[in-house]
Every structure is written in C-alpha cells, then in structure tokens.
Amino acid sequence: MLRPLLSILLGSTAVLGVAVPMAMTAVAGRVMPERAGGSVIQREGQAIGSALIGQNFEGDEWFHPRPSATSAAPYDASSSAASQLGPTSAALLDAVKERVGETRDVPADAVTSSGSGLDPHISPANARAQIARVAAARNIPPAQLAALVERFVEGRELGLLGEPRVNVLRLNLALRDLR
C-alpha cells in the first residue's frame, strides 16, 4: 500500500513540480521573452530597473510614483507587502491627510499605496496632475510634457482588463532623454 502511494507522490512531484513549470517557463520565454525575463529596462547595456517594480523618484523635476508601502526602503522588492490598513483605519486616514496636504483635488493613487507597495504605474490623471510641477522644475513647456504623458498612457490589457495607466520609470526615462 505504501509503495504505490510513494510512487504516485514522487511521480506527481516530478511532473507537476518540475516538468510542467520548466515547460511553462520555456513557452513563456518564447512567446513573451521580455515579460518572462522580468521586463528589465536596459540603457547602454546596463539594467536600470524593471517595468514591473516601481522606483522611488524624488525632486520636483521627476514624475512621482504612488507611495510605497514597503517598510525598510521605498520600493524594496524584498519586503513587498500591503500596509494592511483598512478603510476605517485612523492611521491610513492620517497618512492620506499628510500626503494630500493643502491640495484637496488629487487623484486617489497619488496618496494611497498599491496592494504590493511596488506598483510601477500611476493613473493618467495622477501623471497629468504632476505636469505643472515638473514643467516648472525643468523649464519645459507644459504642453510638451502633456504630449509626453499622453504618449506613455497604456491602455487596458486585451482592451478590457484593468485601467489605463502610465509607467513612471518609462515616463521619467523619456523625460531624461528630452534634455
């Protein structure tokens, strides 16, 4: 009785735990190599980030990502986690009030972190709300920045999943290249 059970366990482990994942990895590598490889963005042969993980941009001259919920350092992929603060949490309300500051008309994703704390995207409304600040800091016409933002608006996946979004790393790289 024990021998057939162990055979099934070992066989299932070999097939479902080794062969199937290896096959799926191979198929993903052929069908969508960029995504299967972590969507690494390279410049001059150097990996500078991933399109899947947010990065911290500080200063008025950059578009800012969503607030990060990672604890040790902003956008630390090794400590990815949500804040675990619910909608009735006083701590969440205080954090949002602090981020909003004097301005009351801000997109929600400008003052709340994503579920993982690593989201690399912001809403088009959030990006548009930052145009005046970035334009003033870089001495660039706001209309030129607005056109740049619109160029980086990504639509819904397959035309119907998710919301339109802007990848902050890609937008800031294009912004850097304007000079």
Backbone as CSV, one residue per row, in Angstrom:
resi,resn,N_x,N_y,N_z,CA_x,CA_y,CA_z,C_x,C_y,C_z
1,MET,0.822,-1.192,0.000,0.000,0.000,0.000,0.876,1.270,0.000
2,LEU,1.947,1.231,0.740,2.819,2.397,0.845,3.598,2.650,-0.452
3,ARG,4.017,1.573,-1.105,4.808,1.720,-2.332,4.033,2.424,-3.449
4,PRO,2.792,2.067,-3.746,2.042,2.792,-4.785,1.817,4.273,-4.423
5,LEU,1.568,4.532,-3.139,1.354,5.917,-2.716,2.622,6.751,-2.912
6,LEU,3.774,6.202,-2.534,5.039,6.908,-2.718,5.354,7.098,-4.207
7,SER,5.046,6.108,-5.009,5.265,6.219,-6.451,4.419,7.340,-7.051
8,ILE,3.162,7.415,-6.632,2.273,8.475,-7.120,2.770,9.836,-6.643
9,LEU,3.190,9.923,-5.389,3.702,11.170,-4.835,4.951,11.631,-5.594
10,LEU,5.908,10.755,-5.771,7.141,11.115,-6.472,6.884,11.427,-7.947
11,GLY,6.026,10.637,-8.574,5.692,10.892,-9.982,4.981,12.229,-10.158
12,SER,4.019,12.492,-9.292,3.286,13.764,-9.358,4.218,14.941,-9.089
13,THR,5.110,14.785,-8.128,6.063,15.845,-7.816,6.976,16.112,-9.004
14,ALA,7.450,15.068,-9.636,8.340,15.229,-10.793,7.619,15.907,-11.952
15,VAL,6.395,15.481,-12.218,5.655,16.049,-13.346,5.148,17.453,-13.023
16,LEU,4.411,17.601,-11.920,3.778,18.879,-11.603,4.723,19.889,-10.959
17,GLY,5.772,19.404,-10.302,6.684,20.308,-9.614,7.934,20.646,-10.399
18,VAL,8.246,19.847,-11.421,9.467,20.094,-12.185,9.158,20.244,-13.683
19,ALA,8.577,19.249,-14.277,8.386,19.238,-15.734,7.426,20.340,-16.212
20,VAL,6.272,20.475,-15.578,5.294,21.480,-16.005,5.839,22.897,-15.813
21,PRO,6.414,23.243,-14.636,6.982,24.598,-14.515,8.092,24.879,-15.529
22,MET,8.942,23.889,-15.803,10.005,24.094,-16.792,9.420,24.307,-18.189
23,ALA,8.386,23.552,-18.514,7.745,23.706,-19.819,7.070,25.075,-19.934
24,MET,6.396,25.504,-18.891,5.733,26.812,-18.907,6.759,27.939,-19.021
25,THR,7.883,27.799,-18.332,8.946,28.799,-18.418,9.503,28.857,-19.836
26,ALA,9.701,27.719,-20.446,10.209,27.675,-21.823,9.214,28.307,-22.798
27,VAL,7.929,27.996,-22.647,6.905,28.570,-23.522,6.834,30.081,-23.321
28,ALA,6.838,30.530,-22.067,6.780,31.972,-21.784,7.994,32.683,-22.362
29,GLY,9.160,32.052,-22.266,10.376,32.640,-22.815,10.316,32.825,-24.320
30,ARG,9.590,31.956,-24.997,9.456,32.068,-26.458,8.323,33.012,-26.858
31,VAL,7.202,32.931,-26.141,6.024,33.715,-26.504,6.168,35.179,-26.096
32,MET,6.655,35.430,-24.892,6.818,36.803,-24.403,8.136,36.920,-23.632
33,PRO,9.253,36.962,-24.344,10.562,36.938,-23.697,10.817,38.107,-22.746
34,GLU,10.314,39.301,-23.068,10.554,40.446,-22.189,9.893,40.239,-20.834
35,ARG,8.628,39.855,-20.849,7.915,39.651,-19.585,8.472,38.469,-18.806
36,ALA,8.796,37.385,-19.502,9.330,36.200,-18.824,10.670,36.494,-18.179
37,GLY,11.406,37.454,-18.724,12.706,37.826,-18.181,12.636,38.916,-17.130
38,GLY,11.456,39.287,-16.688,11.310,40.287,-15.636,11.104,41.696,-16.136
39,SER,10.883,41.874,-17.441,10.654,43.194,-18.031,11.748,44.186,-17.642
40,VAL,12.992,43.735,-17.718,14.129,44.568,-17.344,14.342,45.649,-18.406
41,ILE,14.490,46.875,-17.951,14.758,48.001,-18.837,16.258,48.261,-18.810
42,GLN,16.862,48.289,-19.995,18.303,48.479,-20.082,18.627,49.749,-20.842
43,ARG,19.690,50.392,-20.431,20.244,51.551,-21.118,21.742,51.360,-21.230
44,GLU,22.251,51.440,-22.438,23.678,51.301,-22.689,24.239,50.018,-22.076
45,GLY,23.482,48.930,-22.213,23.917,47.631,-21.728,23.793,47.429,-20.226
46,GLN,23.256,48.401,-19.504,23.095,48.300,-18.056,21.619,48.157,-17.704
47,ALA,21.331,47.229,-16.809,19.966,47.104,-16.296,19.732,48.250,-15.317
48,ILE,18.689,49.053,-15.581,18.422,50.196,-14.704,17.111,50.059,-13.934
49,GLY,16.378,49.008,-14.192,15.135,48.792,-13.470,14.247,47.811,-14.196
50,SER,13.110,47.565,-13.601,12.114,46.690,-14.190,10.840,47.486,-14.409
51,ALA,10.179,47.220,-15.506,8.906,47.886,-15.777,7.802,47.361,-14.865
52,LEU,8.107,46.334,-14.075,7.102,45.715,-13.200,7.218,46.144,-11.741
53,ILE,8.316,46.829,-11.391,8.540,47.230,-9.999,8.784,48.728,-9.963
54,GLY,8.040,49.426,-9.125,8.183,50.867,-9.008,9.546,51.252,-8.466
55,GLN,9.933,52.470,-8.765,11.183,53.027,-8.252,10.891,54.382,-7.637
56,ASN,11.693,54.729,-6.661,11.492,55.992,-5.969,12.130,57.136,-6.750
57,PHE,11.337,58.125,-7.109,11.842,59.332,-7.758,11.512,60.501,-6.845
58,GLU,12.538,61.220,-6.433,12.336,62.372,-5.565,12.739,63.631,-6.297
59,GLY,12.192,64.728,-5.893,12.510,66.006,-6.516,11.404,66.445,-7.449
60,ASP,11.293,67.745,-7.592,10.223,68.304,-8.417,10.405,68.038,-9.900
61,GLU,11.623,67.687,-10.323,11.891,67.504,-11.747,11.476,66.143,-12.284
62,TRP,10.933,65.294,-11.430,10.519,63.943,-11.847,9.041,63.729,-11.574
63,PHE,8.435,62.835,-12.365,7.091,62.360,-12.053,7.228,61.383,-10.893
64,HIS,6.364,61.501,-9.927,6.445,60.664,-8.739,5.507,59.464,-8.850
65,PRO,5.948,58.304,-8.371,5.083,57.119,-8.368,4.098,57.178,-7.208
66,ARG,3.311,56.142,-7.091,2.430,56.003,-5.926,3.277,55.881,-4.683
67,PRO,2.743,56.234,-3.525,3.506,55.998,-2.294,3.787,54.505,-2.129
68,SER,4.933,54.184,-1.602,5.315,52.791,-1.403,4.913,52.332,-0.008
69,ALA,4.457,51.097,0.083,4.074,50.538,1.385,5.176,49.669,1.972
70,THR,6.300,49.535,1.267,7.377,48.703,1.803,8.008,49.412,2.982
71,SER,8.429,48.644,3.962,8.826,49.234,5.233,10.263,49.740,5.280
72,ALA,11.223,48.938,4.913,12.628,49.311,5.096,13.020,50.492,4.214
73,ALA,12.742,50.407,2.950,13.069,51.462,1.996,11.971,51.490,0.945
74,PRO,11.735,52.642,0.330,10.690,52.692,-0.697,10.985,51.735,-1.850
75,TYR,9.984,51.018,-2.275,10.041,50.102,-3.413,11.075,49.000,-3.236
76,ASP,11.212,48.511,-2.028,12.121,47.404,-1.737,11.372,46.109,-2.031
77,ALA,11.732,45.464,-3.145,11.010,44.275,-3.585,11.138,43.120,-2.603
78,SER,12.158,43.125,-1.760,12.317,42.033,-0.796,11.353,42.161,0.380
79,SER,10.704,43.318,0.513,9.737,43.464,1.606,8.381,43.900,1.079
80,SER,7.996,43.334,-0.055,6.723,43.670,-0.661,5.571,43.242,0.235
81,ALA,4.716,44.185,0.527,3.531,43.891,1.334,2.614,45.101,1.326
82,ALA,1.378,44.853,1.526,0.430,45.949,1.666,0.556,46.513,3.071
83,SER,0.001,47.685,3.272,0.070,48.312,4.593,-0.837,47.615,5.603
84,GLN,-1.806,46.857,5.115,-2.786,46.170,5.951,-3.696,47.133,6.709
85,LEU,-3.780,48.374,6.235,-4.660,49.356,6.854,-5.965,49.392,6.074
86,GLY,-7.070,49.145,6.779,-8.381,49.118,6.140,-8.970,50.499,5.980
87,PRO,-10.105,50.602,5.301,-10.714,51.905,5.021,-11.165,52.655,6.271
88,THR,-11.314,51.973,7.385,-11.714,52.660,8.618,-10.520,52.935,9.529
89,SER,-9.325,52.680,9.057,-8.121,52.852,9.861,-7.773,54.329,10.060
90,ALA,-7.580,54.725,11.296,-7.176,56.105,11.596,-5.767,56.372,11.074
91,ALA,-4.891,55.372,11.139,-3.516,55.540,10.644,-3.517,55.788,9.138
92,LEU,-4.375,55.076,8.392,-4.473,55.292,6.946,-5.005,56.693,6.661
93,LEU,-6.016,57.106,7.383,-6.579,58.437,7.189,-5.540,59.512,7.467
94,ASP,-4.754,59.351,8.527,-3.705,60.327,8.856,-2.641,60.374,7.762
95,ALA,-2.253,59.205,7.243,-1.238,59.161,6.182,-1.743,59.844,4.922
96,VAL,-2.996,59.600,4.563,-3.575,60.226,3.368,-3.683,61.738,3.559
97,LYS,-4.120,62.172,4.741,-4.220,63.615,5.010,-2.851,64.281,4.894
98,GLU,-1.830,63.621,5.384,-0.472,64.168,5.304,-0.014,64.268,3.848
99,ARG,-0.309,63.249,3.046,0.101,63.259,1.642,-0.673,64.280,0.827
100,VAL,-1.943,64.471,1.161,-2.767,65.430,0.430,-2.300,66.845,0.725
101,GLY,-1.979,67.121,1.990,-1.521,68.457,2.369,-2.588,69.494,2.136
102,GLU,-2.181,70.611,1.545,-3.095,71.732,1.302,-4.010,71.484,0.108
103,THR,-3.560,70.695,-0.840,-4.344,70.433,-2.043,-5.415,69.401,-1.731
104,ARG,-6.602,69.643,-2.170,-7.688,68.704,-1.894,-8.082,67.900,-3.129
105,ASP,-7.780,68.401,-4.305,-8.214,67.743,-5.539,-7.056,66.950,-6.136
106,VAL,-6.816,65.758,-5.581,-5.725,64.911,-6.071,-6.280,63.531,-6.414
107,PRO,-5.697,62.876,-7.418,-6.136,61.508,-7.722,-5.846,60.581,-6.540
108,ALA,-6.671,59.599,-6.349,-6.525,58.691,-5.207,-5.181,57.981,-5.203
109,ASP,-4.672,57.623,-6.382,-3.404,56.888,-6.403,-2.202,57.772,-6.099
110,ALA,-2.393,59.076,-5.964,-1.294,59.963,-5.572,-1.073,59.935,-4.068
111,VAL,-2.062,59.462,-3.324,-1.959,59.490,-1.859,-2.154,58.129,-1.193
112,THR,-2.394,57.095,-1.985,-2.552,55.749,-1.422,-1.582,54.798,-2.108
113,SER,-1.057,53.858,-1.345,-0.129,52.881,-1.935,-0.916,51.739,-2.565
114,SER,-0.224,50.984,-3.396,-0.863,49.836,-4.039,-0.851,48.647,-3.085
115,GLY,-1.489,47.576,-3.472,-1.556,46.387,-2.623,-0.196,45.801,-2.310
116,SER,0.721,45.807,-3.274,2.053,45.245,-3.041,3.030,46.285,-2.528
117,GLY,2.707,47.551,-2.714,3.632,48.611,-2.359,4.693,48.825,-3.412
118,LEU,4.600,48.116,-4.544,5.622,48.172,-5.586,5.083,48.583,-6.944
119,ASP,3.863,49.031,-7.019,3.223,49.312,-8.300,4.020,50.337,-9.100
120,PRO,4.427,49.997,-10.333,5.207,50.924,-11.143,4.350,51.921,-11.924
121,HIS,3.035,51.805,-11.817,2.137,52.620,-12.621,1.390,53.652,-11.777
122,ILE,1.030,54.735,-12.433,0.110,55.707,-11.859,-1.003,55.919,-12.877
123,SER,-2.076,56.521,-12.431,-3.180,56.796,-13.347,-2.798,57.965,-14.255
124,PRO,-3.386,58.032,-15.444,-3.144,59.191,-16.299,-3.502,60.510,-15.591
125,ALA,-4.545,60.495,-14.768,-4.924,61.707,-14.033,-3.817,62.120,-13.061
126,ASN,-3.188,61.159,-12.411,-2.083,61.448,-11.499,-0.908,62.044,-12.270
127,ALA,-0.581,61.463,-13.413,0.519,61.995,-14.228,0.197,63.415,-14.707
128,ARG,-1.034,63.631,-15.141,-1.414,64.966,-15.620,-1.364,65.998,-14.494
129,ALA,-1.715,65.576,-13.283,-1.688,66.488,-12.139,-0.267,66.920,-11.783
130,GLN,0.731,66.170,-12.210,2.127,66.492,-11.891,2.809,67.317,-12.979
131,ILE,2.149,67.522,-14.103,2.775,68.202,-15.244,3.252,69.607,-14.873
132,ALA,2.441,70.395,-14.207,2.818,71.782,-13.891,4.080,71.825,-13.026
133,ARG,4.176,70.956,-12.016,5.345,70.924,-11.138,6.606,70.551,-11.902
134,VAL,6.521,69.486,-12.713,7.681,69.013,-13.468,8.085,70.050,-14.523
135,ALA,7.110,70.655,-15.182,7.406,71.661,-16.210,8.127,72.857,-15.598
136,ALA,7.676,73.304,-14.434,8.326,74.440,-13.771,9.751,74.084,-13.339
137,ALA,9.937,72.884,-12.805,11.262,72.477,-12.329,12.251,72.288,-13.468
138,ARG,11.771,71.862,-14.618,12.657,71.594,-15.757,12.653,72.707,-16.801
139,ASN,11.813,73.717,-16.576,11.692,74.816,-17.534,11.336,74.286,-18.931
140,ILE,10.332,73.419,-18.945,9.828,72.811,-20.179,8.381,73.261,-20.337
141,PRO,7.949,73.571,-21.552,6.544,73.967,-21.737,5.590,72.847,-21.291
142,PRO,4.582,73.191,-20.511,3.628,72.178,-20.053,2.984,71.384,-21.194
143,ALA,2.760,72.024,-22.317,2.145,71.319,-23.454,3.063,70.207,-23.958
144,GLN,4.367,70.433,-23.926,5.318,69.401,-24.345,5.282,68.219,-23.377
145,LEU,5.193,68.511,-22.079,5.102,67.428,-21.094,3.768,66.697,-21.192
146,ALA,2.706,67.426,-21.459,1.389,66.786,-21.614,1.416,65.805,-22.773
147,ALA,2.066,66.185,-23.869,2.182,65.281,-25.021,3.010,64.057,-24.657
148,LEU,4.058,64.256,-23.862,4.893,63.134,-23.429,4.091,62.167,-22.554
149,VAL,3.319,62.716,-21.624,2.490,61.870,-20.756,1.514,61.063,-21.598
150,GLU,0.843,61.706,-22.536,-0.140,61.002,-23.369,0.510,59.896,-24.188
151,ARG,1.761,60.097,-24.581,2.478,59.076,-25.342,2.716,57.814,-24.507
152,PHE,2.781,57.982,-23.188,3.079,56.847,-22.314,1.855,56.271,-21.610
153,VAL,0.673,56.724,-21.966,-0.548,56.128,-21.396,-0.748,54.761,-22.033
154,GLU,-0.779,53.743,-21.189,-1.011,52.366,-21.642,-2.492,52.065,-21.467
155,GLY,-3.076,51.426,-22.438,-4.499,51.087,-22.366,-4.756,49.851,-21.514
156,ARG,-5.974,49.429,-21.519,-6.374,48.234,-20.781,-5.748,46.990,-21.414
157,GLU,-5.432,46.000,-20.584,-4.909,44.734,-21.102,-5.993,44.068,-21.935
158,LEU,-5.629,43.630,-23.100,-6.548,42.985,-24.043,-7.765,43.853,-24.352
159,GLY,-7.633,45.149,-24.110,-8.707,46.078,-24.405,-9.812,46.149,-23.372
160,LEU,-9.771,45.291,-22.337,-10.852,45.325,-21.349,-10.450,45.052,-19.910
161,LEU,-9.231,44.642,-19.642,-8.827,44.347,-18.266,-8.023,45.492,-17.666
162,GLY,-8.350,45.855,-16.440,-7.608,46.902,-15.761,-8.029,48.290,-16.200
163,GLU,-7.213,49.248,-15.804,-7.470,50.650,-16.120,-6.301,51.215,-16.909
164,PRO,-6.524,52.289,-17.662,-5.394,52.947,-18.312,-4.383,53.389,-17.258
165,ARG,-3.091,53.361,-17.618,-2.057,53.639,-16.643,-0.811,54.193,-17.334
166,VAL,0.093,54.737,-16.525,1.350,55.292,-17.014,2.472,54.665,-16.198
167,ASN,3.458,54.078,-16.879,4.617,53.514,-16.193,5.573,54.664,-15.867
168,VAL,5.796,54.909,-14.588,6.579,56.064,-14.141,8.040,55.959,-14.561
169,LEU,8.629,54.776,-14.490,10.028,54.626,-14.881,10.208,54.958,-16.362
170,ARG,9.367,54.404,-17.195,9.482,54.680,-18.638,9.236,56.161,-18.948
171,LEU,8.267,56.749,-18.272,7.990,58.177,-18.472,9.186,59.022,-18.042
172,ASN,9.774,58.734,-16.896,10.913,59.506,-16.423,12.158,59.298,-17.277
173,LEU,12.324,58.115,-17.835,13.450,57.897,-18.755,13.284,58.743,-20.012
174,ALA,12.064,58.812,-20.525,11.806,59.651,-21.689,11.993,61.127,-21.339
175,LEU,11.610,61.492,-20.130,11.790,62.857,-19.653,13.277,63.203,-19.577
176,ARG,14.063,62.272,-19.090,15.518,62.470,-19.012,16.117,62.650,-20.409
177,ASP,15.585,61.927,-21.375,16.105,61.992,-22.737,15.719,63.281,-23.467
178,LEU,14.768,64.053,-22.921,14.371,65.308,-23.561,15.526,66.317,-23.569
179,ARG,16.393,66.213,-22.611,17.479,67.191,-22.481,18.633,66.803,-23.343
